[in-house]
Amino acid sequence: MTEHPTSFDRPSTGADPTDPRGALLRTPVPPRASGSGLSAQGRTGETPPTAGADSPGAFEHSQPGAEQAAEPDTHRPRPASEGVPVQPGGVQSGGVQSGGTQSGAAAPAGAAERRGAPPEPERRTGQLTAPGQPTPMRRDGDRLRFVGAATRRIARGMDLDEIVMGLCRATVPTFADAILVYLREPLPVGDERPTGPLVLRLRRTDRIPAERDTESGFTPAAQPEPSELESVGSELCEVRPGSALAEVLRGVRPVFTDTPAARAALPELLGEERDFAVPDGRRAILAPLRGRRRVIGAALFLRGPERVAFEADDLLVAAQLATHSALGIDKAVLYGREAYIADELQRTMLPENLPRCTGVRLASRYLPAAETARVGGDWYDAIPLPGSRVALVVGDVMGHSMTSAAIMGQLRTTAQTLAGLDLPPQEVLHHLDEQAQRLGTDRMATCLYAVYDPVSHRITVANAGHPPPVLLHLGGHAEVLRVPAGAPIGVGGVDFEAVELDAPAGATLLLYTDGLVESRLRDVWTGIEQLRERLAATAQLTGPDHPPPLEALCDEVLDMLGPGDRDDDIALLAARFDGIAPSDVAYWFLEPEDAAPGRARRLARRALARWGMEDLTDSVELLVSEVVTNAVRYASKPVTLRLLRTDVLRCEVGDDVPQLPRLRQARATDEGGRGLYLVNRLARRWGATRLSTGKVVWFELNRG
């Protein structure tokens, strides 16, 4: 049985449609036989000779129609393509062309091809194309190869702009001379139903430039004058219900613009003044873009008058391009919404601004694992505590997914609640461990919890399987703190141990997650040593008496990461310990007796005189007297009174009663109940915090 060649048997000699420069499909140039002249097909008005072995005008690629006349292929029926004009002087019947010969002439053609002779010439549309000009895709194989390459290019896009650009670059100039892409505004997301009228906005246009670089293999398009295609398209149009454009979009299928419905829809899409710029005849295709639920736009493919018009099969090509582009746009919009939700989730679960705490300065950084995975389980926090202390927290939940981020948010909220109770660090980790077990059996996390006291210049640290912190001293020496590692949160049944260390003024504590020091290229302890060396080297640049700025120090730490040296999220928290000098602290114990308020007023007056703050004496005496009176009324143990002089004057009164005072409006007949009202009116701010051993009521006044 004779094997007939098809358009799939050999690659096309035309340019690849995916060429980024938009290479054109060109008519293959036949090899010229010795002693033969130009092909008769190239001369207008002449009838092409019968394709045979000795045909001087035979082309390399053939339309397998002549062979089918002699030996039909029952396995692959190939109906005649619609819309192909009859050759001048030729006959078209059943997909077989002959130049004045009978159909039986196809048998010698098949025999000649079996002998290796050039196959039959391609079927012509009756229009001549100059060398180097864009030519129509005359064969089914050409269209299939183009659609495959174009859809692959469209599918490579991740966001909306990339998909629309891929559609434009894939179709111009291979399929069309110009393209206009309109998209709905706003684009609906997922299953949400759009509100308001259907509005289309011109998203992107593309066209063949007036001049091409002939040295790079591009030939100039025949455009002696500015192309009328360059004036097509308005920026915005509103689709009126029941209009011609609405009916075309509802039909979903691409249509030629020479149809009455499409011709009536063009003025609404392009504008009344620009409708004339669309070429007449079948030189424009209007293709609606339909996503999964609804029409989301339209694409207009245009060919200039110097190029062969569209054929009926080109409607199928436009339909494929429109379908793949619309589904890609749908997915890009969904992906963009998910990325936005993930970003918002991560942003809201991390502190937007670090608090301003007395005696310590803070800086932080957060880097996601990758741009495509912007959520993760790493977090950091700084929580003000009673007594001008601050809790420093850094943690890492396994993974960097939405689930990890959700678990991280719950653990962070739990840590903030436990910190508000002023529990010791080891107790905080113990309760976090219990919370992780309640969330699930596989909810694992590491966490480091530290409490800094600026008055005593001490720090208490507890660790749950987290990398140890690094302390950078004022002289430039960096050391890795020896903190018991402990077990990760979620293991259960493990005790946590806390250690108390010195935190000298001018030192910097660096807390971080393992993404900073561990990767595929190095183990965690190698990374910790490199971090210690980087901190020491950075401190040497500013000298032994001046610590490096916190923000610059964080940037220097992150610069130690190489291009491929990051596999996990990174959370970084840096704390500069300034402390509070002993001369700026006044501390007393008061017995819970009636004389305690008077003694508190005298002690506060002496401290203010020593600090040169006599202008605050009256306000401080009044507020101290009210707060101490409330404390000694219910206390059974000595009451503490402490004054702190920083950028503000802070007063703290502690007792052993856990009930917190509440601000209320006293009635005219009440003898008391106005103490907190005075505090609320005169103090800069005030508050009350419950402790494990009682509570602390504090207030602050601006320094004069």
C-alpha positions in Angstrom: 0.0 0.0 0.0 1.4 3.4 -1.0 2.1 5.7 2.0 0.9 9.2 1.2 2.8 12.1 2.8 0.8 14.6 4.9 1.7 17.9 6.4 2.9 16.1 9.5 5.6 14.1 7.7 8.2 16.8 7.7 8.7 20.1 9.5 7.7 23.3 7.8 10.4 25.5 6.4 8.6 28.6 7.6 9.5 30.5 10.7 8.5 29.3 14.2 5.4 31.1 15.4 7.0 31.3 18.8 9.9 33.4 17.6 10.0 36.4 19.9 10.7 38.6 17.0 7.5 37.5 15.4 8.9 35.8 12.4 6.7 35.4 9.4 5.6 32.1 7.7 6.9 32.4 4.3 6.3 30.5 1.1 9.1 27.9 0.6 11.2 28.7 -2.4 11.4 25.6 -4.8 14.7 24.4 -6.0 15.2 25.5 -9.6 15.9 22.6 -12.0 18.7 23.2 -14.6 17.4 24.5 -17.8 13.9 25.3 -16.5 12.3 28.7 -16.2 10.0 30.2 -13.6 7.0 28.2 -12.5 3.9 28.7 -14.6 2.0 29.2 -11.4 3.9 32.4 -10.7 2.7 34.0 -14.0 -0.7 35.6 -13.8 -3.3 34.1 -16.0 -1.5 30.9 -16.8 -2.7 27.4 -15.8 -0.4 25.5 -13.5 0.9 22.3 -15.1 0.1 18.8 -13.7 2.3 17.9 -10.8 4.7 15.2 -11.7 8.2 14.1 -11.5 9.4 16.5 -14.2 7.3 19.4 -13.1 9.7 22.4 -12.9 7.5 24.4 -10.6 6.9 21.7 -8.0 7.2 22.8 -4.4 8.6 20.9 -1.5 5.3 20.7 0.5 2.2 19.4 -1.2 -1.5 19.3 -0.4 -2.2 15.6 -0.3 -5.2 15.7 -2.6 -4.0 14.3 -5.9 -2.7 11.1 -4.3 -6.1 10.6 -2.6 -7.8 10.6 -6.0 -5.8 7.6 -7.1 -5.8 5.7 -3.8 -8.2 7.2 -1.2 -7.2 7.0 2.5 -10.1 5.4 4.3 -8.4 5.9 7.7 -8.0 9.6 7.5 -10.9 11.4 5.7 -9.9 14.9 4.7 -12.9 17.0 3.6 -12.3 19.9 1.3 -11.6 23.1 3.2 -14.2 25.8 2.9 -13.5 29.2 1.7 -10.7 28.4 -0.7 -11.2 30.2 -4.0 -11.0 28.3 -7.2 -7.8 28.6 -9.0 -7.9 30.7 -12.2 -8.5 28.4 -15.0 -8.5 25.4 -12.7 -11.1 23.0 -11.2 -11.7 22.4 -7.5 -13.5 19.2 -6.6 -13.3 17.2 -3.5 -10.0 18.7 -2.5 -8.3 17.7 -5.8 -7.0 20.4 -8.1 -6.0 20.1 -11.7 -4.8 22.5 -14.3 -7.0 21.5 -17.2 -6.1 17.8 -16.8 -8.4 14.9 -15.9 -8.6 13.4 -12.4 -6.7 10.4 -13.6 -3.6 12.5 -13.8 -3.2 12.1 -10.1 -1.9 8.5 -10.5 1.3 9.4 -12.3 1.8 12.1 -9.7 1.7 9.5 -6.9 4.0 7.2 -8.9 6.4 10.1 -9.4 6.5 10.9 -5.7 7.3 7.2 -4.9 10.3 7.6 -7.2 11.4 10.6 -5.1 10.2 13.4 -7.3 8.9 16.6 -5.9 5.3 16.4 -4.9 2.4 18.3 -6.3 2.3 22.1 -5.9 0.4 23.7 -3.1 -3.2 24.7 -3.5 -3.4 28.4 -4.2 -5.9 30.9 -3.2 -5.7 32.8 -6.4 -3.7 35.7 -4.9 0.0 36.2 -5.4 2.3 37.0 -2.5 5.6 38.8 -3.0 8.7 37.1 -1.6 9.2 37.9 2.1 5.5 38.8 2.7 3.3 37.0 5.2 1.5 34.2 3.6 -1.6 32.4 4.7 -1.5 29.1 6.4 -2.8 27.0 3.5 -2.5 23.5 5.1 -4.1 21.9 8.1 -0.6 21.0 9.4 0.4 24.7 9.3 -2.6 25.6 11.4 -2.1 22.8 13.9 1.6 23.7 14.4 0.8 27.3 14.8 -2.0 26.7 17.3 0.2 24.4 19.3 3.0 26.8 19.4 0.7 29.8 20.2 -1.1 28.0 23.0 2.2 26.9 24.6 3.3 30.5 24.5 0.1 31.7 26.1 0.2 29.0 28.7 3.7 30.1 29.8 2.2 33.3 31.3 1.6 33.5 35.0 -0.1 36.8 35.4 -2.6 38.8 33.3 -0.1 40.9 31.4 2.1 37.9 30.4 -0.9 36.0 29.0 -2.2 39.0 27.0 1.3 39.7 25.7 1.7 36.0 24.8 -1.5 36.2 22.7 -0.3 39.3 20.9 3.2 38.1 20.2 2.0 34.7 19.0 -0.5 36.0 16.5 1.4 39.1 15.1 2.6 38.8 12.4 2.1 35.0 11.8 -1.7 35.0 12.0 -2.6 38.7 11.8 -1.1 42.1 11.0 -2.7 43.6 14.1 -4.6 42.6 17.2 -6.7 44.4 19.8 -7.5 42.8 23.1 -10.3 44.1 25.2 -10.9 42.9 28.7 -13.8 43.4 31.1 -13.3 46.0 33.8 -13.2 45.0 36.5 -12.5 41.3 35.8 -14.7 39.0 37.8 -12.8 36.6 40.2 -13.9 33.0 40.4 -17.6 32.5 40.9 -18.4 36.0 42.0 -21.1 37.7 40.0 -20.1 41.0 38.5 -22.2 44.1 39.4 -22.9 47.0 37.1 -22.8 47.2 33.3 -20.4 45.2 31.1 -17.5 47.6 30.4 -14.6 46.6 28.1 -11.3 48.4 28.2 -8.6 48.1 25.6 -5.9 46.2 27.4 -3.2 45.8 24.7 -2.6 46.3 21.0 0.1 44.9 18.8 0.8 45.3 15.1 3.5 44.8 12.5 5.9 47.8 12.7 6.4 50.0 9.6 10.0 48.9 9.2 11.8 45.7 10.0 15.5 44.9 10.5 16.5 43.1 7.3 19.9 42.2 8.7 18.3 40.1 11.4 16.2 38.1 8.9 13.1 40.4 8.9 11.8 41.9 5.7 10.0 45.2 5.6 6.2 45.0 5.2 4.8 46.7 2.3 3.4 49.9 4.0 4.3 52.9 1.9 1.8 55.0 3.9 0.9 54.8 7.6 -1.3 51.7 8.0 -4.9 52.3 8.7 -4.7 49.5 11.3 -2.7 51.9 13.6 -5.8 54.1 14.1 -8.1 51.3 15.2 -9.5 51.0 18.7 -11.0 53.2 21.4 -9.9 53.0 25.0 -13.2 52.1 26.7 -16.7 51.0 25.6 -19.8 50.0 27.5 -21.8 47.1 26.2 -25.4 48.0 26.2 -27.9 45.1 26.8 -29.5 43.9 23.6 -27.0 45.7 21.4 -25.3 44.1 18.4 -22.0 43.8 20.4 -23.8 42.1 23.2 -25.3 39.6 20.8 -21.9 38.8 19.2 -20.3 38.4 22.6 -23.2 36.1 23.8 -22.7 33.9 20.7 -19.1 33.2 22.0 -17.9 31.9 18.5 -15.5 34.1 16.4 -17.1 35.8 13.4 -15.9 37.6 10.4 -16.6 41.3 10.6 -18.2 41.3 7.1 -21.3 39.6 8.7 -24.1 42.0 9.4 -24.1 41.3 13.2 -20.3 41.9 13.5 -20.4 45.0 11.2 -23.1 46.5 13.5 -21.1 45.6 16.6 -17.8 47.3 15.5 -18.9 50.9 16.0 -19.9 50.1 19.6 -16.5 48.4 20.3 -14.2 50.7 18.4 -16.1 54.0 18.4 -18.1 55.5 15.6 -15.1 57.6 14.3 -12.8 54.6 14.0 -15.0 51.9 12.5 -13.9 52.9 9.0 -10.3 51.8 9.8 -11.3 48.1 9.8 -10.5 46.6 6.4 -13.4 45.4 4.3 -14.1 41.8 3.5 -12.8 38.9 5.5 -9.8 40.7 6.8 -11.0 41.0 10.4 -12.2 38.4 13.0 -14.0 39.3 16.2 -13.5 36.6 18.8 -15.2 36.8 22.2 -13.1 35.7 25.2 -15.1 33.5 27.4 -13.8 32.2 30.7 -15.3 29.5 32.9 -18.4 31.3 33.7 -18.9 34.3 31.5 -17.5 36.5 28.7 -14.5 38.4 30.0 -13.5 40.3 26.8 -12.9 40.2 23.1 -10.0 40.0 20.6 -10.0 41.6 17.2 -7.6 40.1 14.6 -6.9 42.3 11.6 -5.1 41.8 8.2 -4.1 44.6 6.0 -5.2 44.9 2.3 -1.8 43.8 1.0 -2.2 40.4 2.7 -4.3 37.4 1.9 -7.8 37.5 3.6 -8.8 35.1 6.3 -10.2 31.8 5.4 -13.0 29.8 7.0 -10.5 27.6 8.8 -9.0 30.6 10.4 -12.1 31.0 12.5 -11.2 27.7 14.2 -7.7 29.1 14.9 -9.1 32.3 16.4 -11.5 30.2 18.5 -8.6 28.1 19.9 -6.6 31.3 20.7 -9.5 33.0 22.3 -10.4 29.9 24.5 -6.8 29.3 25.7 -6.3 33.0 26.4 -9.6 33.4 28.3 -9.0 30.4 30.5 -5.5 31.6 31.2 -6.8 35.0 32.1 -9.3 33.4 34.5 -6.6 31.4 36.2 -4.3 34.5 36.4 -7.0 36.5 38.1 -7.6 33.7 40.5 -3.9 33.3 41.2 -3.6 37.1 41.7 -6.4 37.1 44.2 -4.9 34.2 46.1 -1.5 35.9 46.2 -3.2 39.0 47.5 -5.0 37.1 50.2 -1.8 35.4 51.1 0.1 38.7 51.3 -2.7 40.2 53.4 -2.8 37.2 55.7 1.0 37.3 56.3 1.0 41.1 56.7 -1.8 41.1 59.3 -0.3 38.3 61.3 3.1 40.1 61.7 3.4 43.3 63.6 3.1 46.3 61.3 5.2 48.5 63.7 7.3 47.5 66.6 6.4 49.1 69.9 8.5 51.9 71.4 9.7 50.4 74.7 11.7 52.1 77.4 15.4 51.2 77.5 15.5 49.2 74.2 15.5 49.9 70.5 14.1 47.4 68.0 14.4 46.6 64.3 13.0 43.6 62.3 13.0 42.0 58.9 10.9 39.3 57.2 11.6 37.6 53.9 9.4 35.0 52.4 10.8 31.8 51.0 10.0 32.8 47.4 7.9 35.3 45.5 5.5 32.5 44.6 5.2 31.4 48.2 4.9 34.6 50.2 3.2 33.1 53.3 4.9 31.0 55.9 5.1 30.0 59.5 7.9 32.4 60.7 7.0 35.2 63.1 8.5 37.7 65.5 7.1 39.9 68.1 8.0 42.5 70.8 5.5 42.8 73.7 5.7 45.5 76.4 5.5 44.1 79.9 4.9 45.7 83.3 7.9 47.4 84.9 9.2 48.7 81.6 10.2 45.2 80.5 9.8 43.8 77.0 9.2 40.3 75.8 11.1 39.4 72.6 9.7 36.4 70.6 10.7 34.7 67.4 9.2 31.4 66.2 8.9 29.1 63.2 6.1 26.8 62.3 7.0 23.9 59.9 6.4 24.7 56.2 5.6 27.9 54.4 1.9 27.4 53.3 -1.4 28.9 54.2 -1.9 26.3 56.9 1.5 27.1 58.5 0.6 30.8 58.4 -2.8 30.1 60.1 -1.1 28.0 62.9 1.5 30.7 63.3 -1.2 33.3 63.8 -2.8 31.2 66.5 0.5 30.6 68.3 1.4 34.3 68.1 -2.0 35.3 69.6 -1.5 32.7 72.4 2.0 34.1 73.1 0.7 37.6 73.4 -2.0 36.5 75.8 0.4 34.6 77.9 2.8 37.6 77.9 0.0 39.8 79.2 -0.2 37.5 82.2 3.5 38.2 82.9 4.3 34.5 83.1 7.9 33.3 83.2 9.4 32.4 79.8 9.4 28.7 80.5 5.8 28.8 81.5 4.9 30.6 78.3 6.6 27.9 76.2 4.8 25.2 78.2 1.4 26.7 77.5 2.3 27.2 73.8 3.2 23.5 73.7 -0.3 22.6 75.0 -1.9 24.9 72.5 0.0 23.3 69.6 -1.2 19.9 70.7 -4.8 21.1 70.8 -4.4 22.3 67.2 -3.3 18.9 65.9 -0.9 16.1 66.4 1.5 17.2 63.6 1.5 20.9 64.5 5.2 21.4 65.2 7.0 24.7 65.8 10.2 26.1 67.4 10.1 29.3 69.5 12.5 31.4 71.5 11.0 33.6 74.3 13.2 36.3 76.1 12.3 38.9 78.6 14.5 42.0 79.0 14.5 44.2 82.1 16.1 47.6 81.4 16.4 48.4 85.1 18.3 45.3 86.2 20.1 45.0 82.8 19.3 41.3 82.7 17.6 39.0 80.2 15.8 35.8 80.8 15.6 33.3 77.9 13.8 30.0 77.3 14.1 28.0 74.1 12.0 25.4 72.4 14.1 23.8 69.7 15.1 27.1 68.2 18.5 28.3 67.0 20.3 30.2 69.8 20.5 34.0 69.8 23.6 35.9 69.2 24.7 38.8 71.5 26.9 41.5 70.0 28.7 43.4 72.7 29.7 47.1 72.5 33.4 46.4 71.9 32.6 44.3 68.7 32.7 40.8 70.3 29.9 38.5 69.2 28.9 35.4 71.1 26.4 32.7 70.7 24.4 32.5 73.9 24.4 29.2 75.6 20.7 28.5 76.0 19.2 25.0 76.6 17.8 23.9 73.3 14.7 22.2 74.5 12.2 20.3 72.4 10.0 21.9 69.7 6.5 23.1 70.5 4.0 20.3 69.9 6.0 17.4 71.1 4.3 17.4 74.5 5.5 16.1 77.9 8.7 18.1 77.9 9.8 20.6 80.5 11.4 23.9 79.4 14.3 25.6 81.2 15.0 29.3 81.4 18.4 31.0 82.0 19.1 34.5 83.2 22.0 36.3 81.5 23.6 39.8 81.6 22.4 42.3 79.0 24.9 45.2 79.2 24.0 48.6 77.9 25.0 49.1 74.2 24.8 45.3 73.4 22.6 44.0 70.6 20.6 40.8 70.8 19.8 39.1 67.5 16.9 36.6 67.3 16.3 34.8 64.0 14.8 31.7 62.3 16.7 28.9 60.8 16.1 30.2 57.2 18.9 32.7 57.9 21.6 30.1 58.9 20.5 26.8 57.3 20.2 25.9 53.6 21.1 23.1 51.2 24.6 24.5 51.0 25.4 24.6 54.7 24.3 23.1 58.0 22.8 25.2 60.8 26.0 25.4 63.0 28.1 26.5 60.0 25.5 29.2 59.3 25.5 30.4 63.0 29.3 30.7 62.9 29.1 32.7 59.7 26.4 34.9 61.3 28.6 35.5 64.4 31.6 36.5 62.2 29.4 38.8 60.1 28.2 40.6 63.2 31.7 41.0 64.6 33.0 42.3 61.2 30.1 44.8 61.0 30.8 46.1 64.5 34.4 46.7 63.7 33.4 49.2 61.1 31.9 51.6 63.6 34.6 51.3 66.2 34.6 49.9 69.8 32.7 52.8 71.3 29.8 53.0 68.9 27.5 50.1 68.1 26.3 49.8 64.4 22.9 51.2 63.6 20.2 48.6 63.9 18.7 49.0 60.4 22.1 48.8 58.7 23.0 45.9 60.9 19.9 44.0 59.7 20.7 44.7 56.1 24.3 43.5 56.6 23.0 40.3 58.2 20.7 39.6 55.2 23.6 40.3 52.8 25.3 37.1 54.0 22.8 35.1 52.0 24.0 34.0 48.5 21.8 33.8 45.3 20.8 30.2 45.9 21.3 30.2 49.7 17.7 30.7 50.8 15.3 27.8 51.1 13.0 28.9 53.9 11.3 32.0 55.3 13.5 34.4 57.4 12.3 36.3 60.4 14.8 38.6 62.1 14.5 40.7 65.3 17.3 42.9 66.6 17.1 44.5 70.0 19.6 47.2 71.2 19.8 47.4 75.0 20.1 50.9 76.2 18.8 50.2 79.7 17.9 52.6 82.4 20.7 54.0 84.6 20.4 53.3 88.4 20.3 57.1 89.0 17.1 57.4 87.0 15.3 54.8 89.1 13.6 55.3 92.5 12.1 52.2 94.3 10.4 51.8 97.6 8.3 49.3 99.6 5.3 50.7 101.5 3.4 48.8 104.3 -0.3 48.5 103.7 -1.4 51.0 106.3 -3.2 54.4 106.4 0.0 56.3 106.5 1.3 54.8 103.3 -0.3 57.5 100.9 1.4 60.4 102.9 4.7 58.6 102.9 4.4 58.0 99.1 3.9 61.7 98.5 7.0 62.7 100.5 9.2 60.1 98.7 8.0 61.2 95.3 8.6 64.9 96.1 12.2 64.2 97.1 12.9 62.2 94.0 11.5 64.9 91.7 13.7 67.5 93.5 16.7 65.4 93.0 16.0 65.1 89.3 15.2 68.8 88.8 11.5 68.1 88.0 9.8 70.2 90.6 7.3 71.5 88.1 5.6 68.0 88.1 5.5 67.8 91.9 1.8 68.8 92.4 0.5 66.4 89.7 2.7 63.5 90.8 1.8 63.9 94.5 -2.0 63.9 93.7 -1.8 60.9 91.3 0.5 58.8 93.5 -1.7 59.4 96.5 -4.8 58.2 94.7 -3.2 55.1 93.3 -1.4 54.1 96.5 -4.7 54.6 98.5 -6.5 52.2 96.2 -3.6 49.7 96.6 -3.3 49.7 100.4 -7.1 49.4 100.8 -7.1 45.8 99.7 -3.4 44.7 99.8 -2.2 42.2 102.5 1.5 42.5 101.6 3.8 45.5 101.1 3.0 47.7 98.2 5.8 48.7 95.8 6.3 52.2 94.4 8.8 52.9 91.6 9.5 56.1 89.6 11.4 55.9 86.3 12.9 58.9 84.6 13.4 58.4 80.8 11.9 60.5 78.0 8.8 60.6 80.2 8.2 60.2 84.0 6.7 56.8 84.7 5.2 55.8 88.1 4.3 52.1 88.9 2.4 50.9 92.0 2.2 47.1 92.6 0.2 45.1 95.1 -0.8 41.4 95.6 -4.5 41.8 94.6 -5.2 40.4 91.1 -8.4 42.3 90.4 -7.8 45.1 88.0 -9.3 48.6 88.6 -11.9 49.9 86.2 -12.7 53.5 85.3 -16.2 54.5 86.2 -18.2 57.7 86.6 -18.8 58.4 90.3 -22.2 59.6 91.3 -22.7 63.0 93.1 -23.4 61.3 96.4 -20.4 58.9 96.3 -17.6 59.6 98.7 -15.0 57.8 96.6 -14.5 56.4 93.1 -12.8 59.5 91.6 -9.2 58.4 91.9 -8.9 56.8 88.5 -10.9 59.6 86.9 -8.3 62.0 88.0 -5.5 59.7 86.7 -7.3 59.5 83.4 -7.6 63.2 83.1 -4.1 64.3 84.2 -1.8 61.5 83.0 -0.4 61.2 79.5 -1.5 57.6 79.6 -2.2 54.9 82.2 -2.9 51.2 82.5 -3.1 48.2 84.7 -1.5 44.8 84.1 -2.2 41.6 86.0 0.8 39.7 87.2 1.2 36.1 88.5 1.6 37.6 92.0 -0.9 40.5 91.8 -1.1 43.6 89.5 0.7 46.8 88.6 -1.1 50.1 88.0 1.1 52.7 86.2 0.8 56.1 84.6 3.1 58.4 82.7 3.6 62.2 82.6 5.4 64.3 80.0 8.5 65.9 81.2 8.5 69.7 81.4 
